[in-house]
Amino acid sequence: FETEDQRNWSDSSFKTYSTPLHIPFPAAVKKGDTMEQKVILSVTNQSNQQTIQQTAGEPAGATGNQRKIGFCLHPKKRQLSQKETEFFKPNKFSHYRAEIDLYTSGWQQQLADAVTIAEQLDNKLELVLFFKDEYGEPLKQFIQQAGYVAKYIAAILLLDRKYAVTPPVLMRQGYTMIKEAFPFIQTGYGTDAYFAALNRNRPGDLPHDFVSCSLMPQAHASDTRTIIENLESLPDIIKTIQSFTDKAIHISPVSLGKRINPDAVEEKDYFIADKDPRADSEFTKGWKMYCIQQLEQADIITFLH
């Protein structure tokens, strides 16, 4: 069996379960099989506490006053309705997150749709470029196509649909090519899934301007009380990220309900279209405000609309 620190999934809880993750999922257990478990507890008198002192008048975090709040749509939705445009324009979000599937024939239209929204709302773009195994030629084509709209792009996250986090070869190649063409565009490493994927696959010495992961409070339970309690895990996520990189932190996107199934075997099962019934409630407005407060040391926060 295994005990899991569920703060990796933005839950304020721990879970003990069988069988360990290194055994294939799902693990086959036949009728009549015997499973033996053993716990060894060691207790010492040593203390390893670290006290963090904050100077009077010092900001809560180095990036606390620089946070930028943006929004994104469900990946299958590429355009805003007139009502949505009227809502977003006066609220002055800093950026719009858009996903571009560079392995498909329609990615140029996806980019054009994203630029249209950026122009409508006077926003910058946070682009997520998805690849599938091949990187060089798609990157070259994107850079050529993006030349005329690069002024709208603030950040690019590089991802491969087949991997939980940015593959090292993509990060190195993509970072070099994008920075040579557009030095002002921040280029990042990370995941479209939970913090667990980023924590298991830290960037190390890979070149990157920021790291990114998503946040969703219903990975293990969906009741309202749990969703509220899970907000307490967010500062720990930020502290952990700060322990392995000094680059900017993007929490993107943040959604109340399940947006994706990161364990899906086929891409058609990856996106989840269901909308949480609490999404438009006063509760969710308060939950988002508390998210912003708890993520005070993140640089970018993007909410799913």
N, C-alpha and C positions, 0 to 999 in steps of 0.2 A: 504494500500500500504506500501511499504518498500523501504528504501534507502540503497544501498549496497556499502560497500567500496571494490572496485574490486582489490585493492592491494592484497587481499586474494587469488586472482587468477593470481597474477603477472601482473595485468593491472593498468596503471596509470590513473584511471578514477573512477567515481561513477555512479551508475545506480539506478534510481527510477522506480519501477514497481509494478503492482498488480498481484497477491495477496501476502500477507506475506508467508514466507516459512513454517510457522507452519500449514497453511492450506494445505491439501493433494495435491500432485502433480500428474497430473495436476488438478487445481481447476475447478470444473464444474460451468459454468455460463450459465444460460438458457436465451433464448430470452425473453425480457420484465423485467428481473431482474434489480433492482435499486441498485447501489453501492454508498455509501456515504463516503466521505473522509474529513479529517480535519487536519489542520496543526496548531500547537501551537508553537510560537517562543518566547523564553525568552532571554532577553539580560541583562547582568550584566556588571559592570565595573571591575570585578576581572580578574586578569591575572594569568595563570598557566604555564608560560614559563620556560623551563629548559635550561640553557646554558651549553654546554659541551665544556670544555677547553682542549686543547691538548698540552702537554708539548713539547717544541721545541726538535726535534730529536727523539721523541717517535714514534714507529711504528704506522701505520694507524689503525691496529687492533692487538689484542693479538695473533691472529692466522694468520695474514696477510702473513707472510713469510713462513708459513708451509703448504700452500694449496697444495693439490695433485689433479692432473687432470687425470681422467680415461675415459673409454669409455664402451659402452654396445651395443649390437645388438638388433634388434627387438625380443621380447620374443619367436616368432615362429622360429627364426633362431639360431641354436646352434653351427654352425661351420663357420670357416673363409675360404674364397677362397684363392688360392695361391696369387692372386693380393692383397687381403686385408692383408694377412700375410706380404707381402713385404712392404706394406705401414706402418703398425703399428709397426713392429719390430724396425726400426731405430728411430722412434719417441719417444720411451721410455715413454709411459704412465705409471702411477704409479699402475693402477689397472684395472681389468676387472670386470664389474658388470654382474652377472649371476643369473637368477631366477630358483629356484628349487621347483617344485610342490610336496611336501611331501605327498599329499593326493592321488597321482596317482601311478600306478604300475611301471611307467618308470622313477621315479626320480633318481634312481642310475645311469642311462645312462646320464641324464641331468648333474649330478655332474661330471661324468667322462669326458663329453664334455667340461665342464668348466675348469677342471684341464688341459686338453690337450691344450687349448688356453693359459692358464697361463704358461704352460711349454714352449710353442712355443715362447711366447713373453717375457718371464722372468718377468711376472707381478704377483702381488698379486691379490687375489680374494675378491671382495665385493659380498657376497652371500645374496640373498633375499629368505628366506624360507617361502613358502606359505603353510598354513594349512587350514583345514576345520573342525572346531569344536573340533576335537580330537587332543590333544597335547602331552600327556605323552609318548605313545608308538612310535609315529612318531619321537619325539625328541630322544628317546632312540636309535632307529634304525639309525637315522642320525649320532649321536655321534659315534656309533660303526663303521659305514661305513666311516666316515670322519677321523678316526684316522690316516690312512696312508697318507692322503693328507692335514692334518691340517696345515702343514708348509706353504702351499700356501694361507691360508685363513687369511685375515687381519680383516675383519668385517662381521658381520651377522645382517641383519635386519629381525625381526620377524613380520610376517603379516598373517592375516586370510582372505581368499577370500570373506568372508561374511560380513566383517566389513571395515569401512573407514579407521580406524587406528588400531594399535596393541591392542587387547583386554587385559585388566589388568591381567587376569588369565594367558594368554599366556606369557606376559612380565615377570611376577614374576617366573613362572615355567621354562620358557625357559632361562631366565638370570641365574638362579641358576644352572641349569643342564649344560649349555654351559660353564660357568665360572669355574665350578668344574672340568670339563673335559679338557678345554682349556683356562686357565686364561689369555693367551696373546691375545685371539680373542676379539675384541671390539664388544659388543652386543647392538643393538639399538632398539629404539622405533620410530614409525612414520607412514608414509602412502606412498602408491604407487601413490597417486593422488596429487591434488593441496595443497598448503600451507593452504587453507581454512580448510581442514579436520584436520590438525595438530593444527591450532589455536583454533578450536572449541573443541578439545579434547587434552588438554595439558597433559604432562606426570605426573605432580604433584610429588608425592613421590614414583612413580614407579622406580625400579632400572633400570638404563640405562647408557651406555657409550657415546651415541650420539643420536641425533634426525635426522630424514630424511624426506624430501618431494621432490616432483618433480617440474619441472618448464616448462611451455609451454606458449608462449605469445599470443595464439590465442583462448583463452577460449570464448571471446565475439566478437572479430572482427579479420579479417584476412588480411586487407590491409597492405602494407609494411610500411606506415607511422605509423600506430598504433603499429606495431611490434617494431619499433625503439623507439617510445615514451614510451612503456611499460618497457623498460630497466630502466627507472628512478625509478620504484617501488622496485627494488631488494634490495637496502640498507635498505629500511624500513622493508622488510621481515626479514632480518638478525637482525636488531635492535629489532624487536618484539620477535623473537626466544630468543635472549639474555636476554630479560626481564623475561622469565619464566624458563630458564635453563642455567646453566653454563657449560654444556657438549658440546662436539664437534658437529658441524653442517655439515650435508651432504646434498647437493643439488643434488639429484640423482633420475632419470636421467633428463638432460636438453635436450629438443627437440624443434626444430623449429616448426614442425607440430604436429598434434594430434596423439598421440601414443595409448591412451586408451580412453574409455568412462566410467568414474567412476560412472555414473548414470545408467549403463546398468543393467537390471533386470536379464538376463541370461549370464553366463560366455562366451558363444559363441559370444556374442555381445560386449564383453569387449575390445578386441583388435581391433585397427584400422590399416589396412594395407596400407592405402593411404600414398604416399610420397609427401611432399610439392614440387612443381615444382621449388622452389627457393633453395632447399636443397644443391645443389652442386655449387651454384653460388658464385661469389666474395662477394656479399652482405652478404651471410650467414657466410662466413669466418670473415668478419668484425663484424657481430652481435655476434659471439662466443667470439671474442676478447673483445668486450665491456662487455659481460656477465662476463667474468673472472675479468675484472676491477671492475665492480659493485658488484661482490660477493667477494670482497677482504677479508672479515672477515669470509668467509666460510672455513671449513677445507678440505672438499672433494667436488669436482665438477665432475660429470660424464656426458659426452655428448653421446647422442644416435647417433650411426653411421648410 
